[in-house]
C-alpha cells in the first residue's frame, strides 16, 4: 500500500512541475551534425526589445548555450539570431449564474441572466534561430510563446524560464 501511495505522490509532483505557462516547439535540419558545433556568436539585428528585456534574453541565451558546451567566438560555427514579437490576445468569459426562480424551485420556470466579460493583454514570443555559419542555412529553430508582456515583474521571471524551456530541445534528439 505504501508503494502505491509513494507512486501516487511522485506522479502528482511530476504533474504539477511539468505544467508550463508557455507553448514551446522546435524544428531542425535532419542533415545537420550538431556535435560539430562548438562555438557561437549572437546576432541581434532582429531583436526589437527594450534594453532591459534585450539584456535578459541575450544573457539567458548565452547561459543556456554555454551549459550545452558551446563558447563565444569571433569566427563561430553557429550564428544565433534572436527575434521577439507580441500579439494582442482577447479573452472572452461567459458566466450564467442562477437567476430568480418561480414556482417549482430551481428546476421550475424563472429568469436567469448571462454575463460576458472580455479582456485584452499582450502575449510575447521568442524565436531562436541557429544558423550554420559555413553554409548560412538554418539548422535549428526554437519558438516559445506565452510571455506576459504587460506585467513587468512577471516578464522578468518568465524570460529566463522560457529561454530555458526553448533551449531544452537543443541539441535535438534524433
PyMOL commands that set and color helices and strands:
alter all, ss='L'
color gray80, all
select helices_A, chain A and resi 2-18+34-36+51-67+105-107+152-167
alter helices_A, ss='H'
color red, helices_A
select strands_A, chain A and resi 23-28+39-43+71-72+78-95+100-101+110-111+115-132+137-148
alter strands_A, ss='S'
color yellow, strands_A
deselect
rebuild
show_as cartoon
